[in-house]
Amino acid sequence: MDRLYTQELKEIAQLLAILVKRGILQSTVIQEMGSVGMSPKRIAELLGTSSNTVNVALHNARKSKKGKKLTAK
C-alpha cells in the first residue's frame, strides 16, 4: 500500500474509534472497519477491545446478512 492510502486508513480508523466512544454501536463500527479490509487484530488494537470481540461481531454481521438474503426472496 502506498503511504497516502495507509494514512487515510489510519484516519478513518481513528474516526471510527471516536464514534464508538460517542455511543455508535461498537459492532457497527467493527463491521465498517472489516468491510474495508482491516484485520480483526488491527480493529481490536484501534478500538481497544479484544480480537475475539471483533471476530464475534464480524461473524454475527455475516450471519445476519445471510439471514436477510434468505428472507428477502
C-alpha positions as CSV (number, residue, x, y, z in Angstrom):
1,M,0.0,0.0,0.0
2,D,1.2,3.5,-0.6
3,R,1.8,5.9,2.2
4,L,-1.1,8.2,1.5
5,Y,-3.6,5.3,1.5
6,T,-2.2,3.9,4.7
7,Q,-2.5,7.4,6.3
8,E,-6.1,7.6,5.2
9,L,-6.9,4.3,6.7
10,K,-5.4,5.3,10.0
11,E,-7.5,8.5,10.0
12,I,-10.7,6.5,9.2
13,A,-9.9,4.1,12.0
14,Q,-9.4,6.9,14.4
15,L,-12.7,8.5,13.4
16,L,-14.5,5.2,13.9
17,A,-12.9,4.8,17.4
18,I,-14.3,8.3,18.3
19,L,-17.7,7.2,17.1
20,V,-17.6,4.2,19.4
21,K,-16.8,6.4,22.3
22,R,-19.7,8.7,21.5
23,G,-22.2,5.9,21.5
24,I,-22.4,4.4,18.0
25,L,-22.7,0.7,18.4
26,Q,-19.3,-0.9,18.5
27,S,-20.5,-3.8,16.4
28,T,-21.5,-1.3,13.6
29,V,-18.1,0.3,13.7
30,I,-16.4,-3.1,13.6
31,Q,-18.5,-4.1,10.6
32,E,-17.5,-0.9,8.8
33,M,-13.8,-1.4,9.6
34,G,-14.0,-5.0,8.5
35,S,-15.7,-4.0,5.2
36,V,-12.7,-2.0,4.1
37,G,-10.4,-5.0,4.7
38,M,-9.0,-4.3,8.2
39,S,-8.0,-7.4,10.1
40,P,-9.7,-8.3,13.3
41,K,-6.5,-8.0,15.2
42,R,-5.9,-4.4,13.9
43,I,-9.5,-3.4,14.5
44,A,-9.2,-4.7,18.1
45,E,-6.0,-2.7,18.6
46,L,-7.6,0.5,17.3
47,L,-10.8,0.2,19.3
48,G,-9.1,-1.0,22.5
49,T,-11.0,-4.3,22.5
50,S,-10.1,-8.0,22.1
51,S,-9.8,-9.7,18.8
52,N,-12.3,-12.2,20.0
53,T,-14.9,-9.5,20.4
54,V,-14.1,-8.3,16.8
55,N,-14.4,-11.8,15.4
56,V,-17.7,-12.4,17.1
57,A,-19.1,-9.1,15.8
58,L,-17.9,-9.8,12.2
59,H,-19.4,-13.4,12.4
60,N,-22.7,-12.0,13.7
61,A,-22.8,-9.5,10.9
62,R,-22.1,-12.1,8.2
63,K,-24.8,-14.4,9.8
64,S,-27.3,-11.5,9.9
65,K,-26.7,-10.6,6.2
66,K,-27.1,-14.2,5.2
67,G,-30.4,-14.4,7.1
68,K,-31.7,-11.3,5.4
69,K,-30.9,-12.6,2.0
70,L,-32.8,-15.8,2.7
71,T,-35.9,-14.0,3.9
72,A,-35.8,-11.4,1.1
73,K,-37.0,-14.0,-1.5
